[in-house]
């Protein structure tokens, strides 16, 4: 059975909203977009690459908002190794508003309930699935006990506002620390797995 691996940046107070750019996600009047950029270090790029290549074959899972944001940014960038990797990966997208064909190469729309579709994909074989960002979708996967590994890039920053990865009312989750790495910029890359 495949694994679902969540790879996500967040602040010390659990905010995951708009780490990359000021205009990435302004829902709720969020004005701190781009908060992760000053903390970038090549160790983090290495961790992202490992998350996407954690198993062969592997695929990516996206919620609609993150998929559209990635598609807006990555296919046009030719000055980095990630574009080729992202283009080549099979991408599954949970959305109730998008229709096929999806615009990004190797993209498939998950039919029906996203969490149920992921449960079916996991059961089909040995393929692992990496979720990049996609906070609302991740919360749905968590509610259905579908996350097998959390790779959290915890930034030394408290925002005090914004959408959090684990909001009030999130289901109880007992985790075990499997690995940790820190960067010179103060980011802790912590890998957790569900406790036995």
N, C-alpha and C positions, 0 to 999 in steps of 0.2 A: 504494500500500500504506500502511496506517495505521502509526502509531508508538505505541510503549509508552513512557510517560513516568512515571518513578518520582519521587514527591514525598514526602520522608520527613525527619523530624527525627532527629538523632543527636548524641551527645556527641563530644568530641575523640578518645576511645578507641573510637568506633564503636558505642556502645550505642544501641539503638533502642527498647528495651523501656519501655513505659508512660510516654511523655513527658507525657501529659495529666493523669492523676489518680493518686492513691495506690492506688486499688483497680483500676486499669485492667488490669494484668497482673502478678500476683504469682508466676508460675511460677518454680520454683527458689528460692523464698524471697526474691524481689526486693523490697527495701524502700525503693527510691528513687523510686517512682512519683510523677509530677507534676513531674519535674525540669525540664521545659521552661517551665513557667508563669512563673517569675520573669523569664524573658528575652523574653517576648512583646513585640512592637512592631507597630504597624499596617503597617509595610513587609512583615512576614511574612504578614499577612492578604492583602495585595495580591498577593504571590507565589503564595499558595494559590489565589486567585481566578483568576489568570492560568494556573495549572496546569490548573484545571478547564475553562477556556474557551480553551485553546490553539489549538483548531481547531473548525470547525463542519462537520459535527456532531462531537461528542465524547462519550465515555462514561467511566464509572469502572469500575475493576477492584478487587475486594476478595478477600482470603482470608476464610474463615469467621469467624474470631475478630474481625477488624477490622470486618467487616460487622455482626456482632451488636452490637459495642460502639457503632458509629456509630448503628445503629438504636435502641439504648437511649437515646442522648443527643439526636440531632439532630431527629427529627420533632416532638418536643414543644416545641422552642424556637421561639418566635414573635417574639423581640425582636432578631433579627439577620437580615441578608440571606442568610446561608449556607443556612438551612433550605430556602428556596424553590429555591435553586440545586441543592442536593443532592436534594430531592424530584423535581425536573424531569429531572435527568440519568438516562440509562439506566445501570443498575448491573448488572454481571456479577459473579457470585460463584463462586469456586472452593471446592468443598466435597464431601467424600465422605459427609458425615453429614446435611446439610440435604436437605429435599425441597420440591418446588414444591407449592402456590404459596408464594413467599417473602413475608414480611409487609410489606416496605417497597415502596411504589409504584415502578413501573418497574424492578423487579429480576428478573433472569433467572439461573437456576442454570446454570453451565457443566457440560455433560454429559461424563462420562469424565475423562480426565487434564486437569488445569487448563492446563498449559503447551501441550499439543496443541490444546486448544480456543482458547487465545489466538492461537496460530499461525494457525489457521483464520480467526479474526475479523480478524486483521491482513491476511490475504491477500484478504479479501472486498471491501475497498474503501479509501476515503480517510479513514475515521474514525480519529481518534486516541484512545488510551486512557490515562487517568491512573490510576496506582495510588497510593492514599493509605495509608500505613502498610503493613500486611500483610507483615511481614518474611519469614515462612516462604515465602509465595507468591512474593515478590520473588526470593528465593534460587532457587526453582525456575525462574522465568523467566530468571534470569541463567545458570543451568546449561544452558538451552536456547538461549542467545544471542538472547533476545527483547526485551531492554531497549535502546531507542534513545536514551534521554536520562535522566540522573540529575539531579534537582533536590534537592540535599542542603542542609538547614538545619543547619549545624554550630554547635553551642552551645559556649561557652567553659567547659566543664565536663568533668572526668574522674571517672567513677564507679568504675572498677576492677572492676565486676561487672555482670552483666546480659547479655541476649541481644544479640549484635552483628549488624550488617547484613552484614558480611563476616567470617564465622567462619573459623577454621582449616580449610583444605581447600577453600575457595571457589575457583572456577575463575579462572585468570589473566584479567585484563581490563585492557587498555591504553586509557586515556581521554584525551580532549583537553578542556581547559577552554574552554567556549564563552562563559561569562558569569559575573560575580561581583558581588555587592552585599553591603554590610554594614549592620547596624542599629546604632543608638546603644547597644543592650544587648549588643553584642559578637557577635551571631549573624552568621555568614557564610552567605549563600545562594549556593551554587556550582552552576553548571550544567555538567555534563560530558556528552560524547557519545563513543561508541566511536571510537578512533583509526582512521584509514583503513588 
